[in-house]
Amino acid sequence: LCPNAPHPHVERRYLVVPGLRSSRIHILDIKPDPRHPRIVKVIEPEEVADKTGYTRPHTVHCGPEGIYIAALGNAEGEAPGGVFMMDHETFQVRGRWEMDRGPQQLAYDVWWHLGHDTMVTSEWGTPKTVENGLIPEMLLQSQYGRKLHFWDLHKRKHLQEIDFGAEYQLVFELRPAHDPTRAYGFVNAVISLKDLSSSIWVWYRDGNQWAVKKVIDIPAEAANPDDLPPMLKGFKAVPPLVTDIDLSMDDRFLYVACWGTGDLRQYDVSDPFAPKLTGTVRI
């Protein structure tokens, strides 16, 4: 993806597949038959850690100058996590992306607004605090991710962080508008410590700064305490646990996956600040 000059020789023929637990990256060639992809390169975790200082790669995007990969932790499995770069032709690991990370420590997803020269990153937790399941004490003390970070995409410099507040935990999936002239996007907060609800927020340009607004609340569902794990018995409810969202290519519909309750929801977000629920499928 080169917004300033065309690269007509670059084919969309490879899958870059990160291993969240192994920190290994597999490169799959889908040519000539996409139904029979072949592994053509394996990048070992030691190389990733040595060249970038990161482990546990999560999100992959083709971006300005090469391939961007967000990683949850450093070489020791602790903070800070961040973003590193790979060459889009040789698949060589180049190194860490950030020049100035400012206060950012936790990492999860990454995306951008090219027309506004802005990168956005979100937060989960360090590998040591997520790989064996969420730690209840940390969750209840609001020690998992709850912030968005905004960066100067060209200078690789942290510009602004927005804290969603102690109630909201696990700020996950970034889905910016596909229209390059629009400076907004959607992100989900997986759980509210107040009532177990999930929520969808819009980030948007507000003067010279970025701001967020909560636009969707998805409540928890009542349940028999006997059917619930210890941490949820007192709530007598099942949280929706929205873990993924997807924005249609025309920016009209937002799809919301409720991992806890089994709902897939469709919202009309033609007006991103006033979503309307248009359909639900329960699995």
BELWO-V864290 format. One record per backbone hydrogen bond with DSSP energy under -1.0 kcal/mol. CO is the residue of the C=O (numbers start at 1). NH is the residue of the N-H. E is the energy in kcal/mol with one decimal. If there is no record, write none. Layout:
((CO NH E) (CO NH E))
//
This chain:
((7 10 -1.8) (11 13 -1.4) (13 30 -2.9) (15 28 -2.8) (17 26 -2.5) (19 23 -2.3) (24 19 -1.9) (25 43 -3.1) (26 17 -3.0) (27 40 -2.6) (27 41 -1.2) (28 15 -2.8) (29 38 -2.2) (33 36 -2.2) (38 29 -3.0) (41 27 -2.9) (43 25 -2.3) (44 48 -1.6) (45 49 -2.8) (46 50 -2.4) (47 51 -2.4) (48 52 -2.0) (49 53 -1.6) (53 75 -1.1) (55 73 -1.8) (56 72 -2.4) (59 70 -2.2) (61 68 -3.3) (63 66 -1.7) (66 63 -3.0) (67 86 -2.2) (68 61 -2.5) (69 84 -2.8) (70 58 -3.7) (71 82 -1.4) (73 55 -2.4) (74 77 -2.1) (77 128 -1.5) (78 74 -3.0) (82 71 -3.5) (83 97 -3.1) (84 69 -2.5) (85 94 -2.4) (85 95 -1.2) (86 67 -2.8) (87 91 -1.1) (92 87 -2.8) (95 85 -2.6) (100 158 -2.7) (101 104 -1.9) (105 81 -2.6) (109 122 -1.8) (111 120 -3.3) (113 116 -1.1) (113 118 -2.0) (114 117 -1.5) (117 153 -2.1) (118 113 -3.1) (119 151 -2.8) (120 111 -2.2) (121 149 -2.6) (124 145 -3.2) (126 129 -1.5) (127 130 -1.2) (127 131 -2.3) (130 133 -1.7) (135 139 -2.4) (136 140 -2.8) (137 141 -1.1) (138 143 -2.6) (139 142 -1.7) (145 170 -2.7) (146 164 -3.1) (148 162 -2.5) (149 121 -2.2) (150 159 -3.1) (150 160 -1.8) (151 119 -1.8) (152 156 -1.7) (152 157 -1.1) (156 99 -2.5) (156 100 -1.8) (157 152 -3.3) (160 150 -3.1) (162 148 -2.1) (165 168 -1.3) (167 193 -3.0) (169 191 -1.7) (170 190 -2.6) (171 123 -1.4) (175 186 -1.9) (179 182 -1.8) (183 205 -1.2) (184 177 -2.6) (185 203 -2.4) (186 175 -2.5) (187 201 -3.1) (188 172 -2.4) (189 199 -2.0) (191 169 -2.4) (192 196 -2.3) (197 192 -1.5) (198 218 -3.1) (199 189 -2.7) (200 215 -2.7) (200 216 -1.7) (201 187 -2.1) (202 213 -2.0) (203 185 -1.7) (204 211 -2.6) (206 209 -1.7) (209 206 -3.2) (211 204 -2.5) (213 202 -2.8) (216 200 -2.2) (218 198 -2.3) (221 238 -3.2) (224 227 -2.2) (225 228 -1.6) (229 232 -1.8) (229 233 -1.0) (232 236 -1.4) (236 223 -2.1) (238 221 -2.5) (240 260 -2.8) (241 259 -1.5) (244 257 -2.7) (246 255 -3.4) (248 251 -2.5) (252 269 -3.6) (253 248 -3.0) (254 267 -2.5) (255 246 -2.2) (256 265 -2.8) (257 243 -1.3) (257 259 -1.1) (258 262 -2.3) (262 283 -3.3) (263 258 -3.2) (264 281 -2.4) (265 256 -2.7) (266 278 -3.1) (266 279 -1.2) (267 254 -2.4) (268 276 -1.7) (271 274 -2.3) (276 268 -3.3) (279 266 -2.7) (281 264 -2.7))
//
